[in-house]
């Protein structure tokens, strides 16, 4: 500091520095808030992904059971048709 610097100038510079600091803190808090919201959204998306993966696994298992049942019904129909043909051929 030089002898010419007055108390008013020092106070003005300090006030400016405080404004800049407050602005930086405000921006940081806003950034943190945005980050928290993004983190919450990622957690919701992960929960949805897990739920959808479970539903997909359940659907695939059901499709396999239906396919097996379809094959069994088809086998029984073929057997029944062969039995009917055998009876009609007598």
C-alpha positions in Angstrom: 0.0 0.0 0.0 1.2 3.4 -0.8 0.7 6.5 1.3 -1.7 7.8 -1.3 -4.1 5.0 -0.8 -7.0 6.2 1.3 -9.1 4.2 3.7 -12.1 4.8 1.3 -10.2 3.2 -1.6 -9.2 0.2 0.5 -12.8 -0.2 1.7 -14.0 0.1 -1.9 -11.6 -2.6 -3.1 -12.5 -4.8 -0.1 -16.2 -4.4 -1.0 -15.5 -5.3 -4.7 -13.5 -8.4 -3.5 -16.4 -9.4 -1.3 -18.9 -9.0 -4.2 -16.7 -11.2 -6.4 -16.3 -13.8 -3.6 -20.1 -13.8 -3.0 -20.7 -14.2 -6.7 -18.2 -17.1 -6.9 -19.8 -18.8 -3.8 -23.3 -18.4 -5.3 -22.1 -19.9 -8.6 -20.5 -22.8 -6.7 -23.7 -23.5 -4.7 -25.7 -23.4 -7.9 -23.3 -25.8 -9.5 -23.5 -28.1 -6.5 -27.3 -28.0 -6.7 -27.2 -28.9 -10.4 -24.8 -31.7 -9.6 -27.1 -33.0 -6.8 -30.1 -32.9 -9.2 -28.1 -34.8 -11.9 -27.0 -37.4 -9.3 -30.6 -37.9 -8.2 -31.6 -38.3 -11.9 -28.9 -40.9 -12.5 -30.0 -42.8 -9.4 -33.6 -42.8 -10.7 -32.4 -44.0 -14.1 -30.4 -46.8 -12.6 -33.5 -47.9 -10.6 -35.6 -47.8 -13.7 -32.9 -49.8 -15.6 -32.8 -52.4 -12.9 -36.6 -52.7 -12.8 -36.7 -53.0 -16.6 -34.0 -55.6 -16.7 -36.0 -57.7 -14.1 -39.2 -57.3 -16.2 -37.3 -58.3 -19.3 -35.9 -61.4 -17.5 -39.4 -62.3 -16.4 -40.8 -61.8 -19.9 -38.1 -64.0 -21.4 -38.7 -66.7 -18.9 -42.5 -66.6 -19.6 -41.8 -66.7 -23.4 -39.7 -69.8 -22.9 -42.5 -71.4 -20.9 -45.0 -70.5 -23.5 -42.7 -71.9 -26.3 -42.3 -75.2 -24.3 -46.1 -75.4 -23.8 -46.6 -74.7 -27.5 -44.3 -77.5 -28.5 -46.1 -79.9 -26.1 -49.5 -78.9 -27.5 -48.2 -79.3 -31.1 -46.7 -82.7 -30.2 -50.0 -83.8 -28.7 -52.0 -82.6 -31.7 -49.8 -84.5 -34.1 -50.2 -87.6 -31.9 -54.0 -87.2 -31.8 -54.1 -86.7 -35.6 -52.1 -89.8 -36.1 -54.3 -91.8 -33.8 -57.4 -90.5 -35.6 -55.9 -91.4 -39.0 -55.0 -94.9 -37.7 -58.6 -95.4 -36.5 -60.1 -94.1 -39.8 -57.8 -96.3 -41.9 -59.1 -99.5 -40.2 
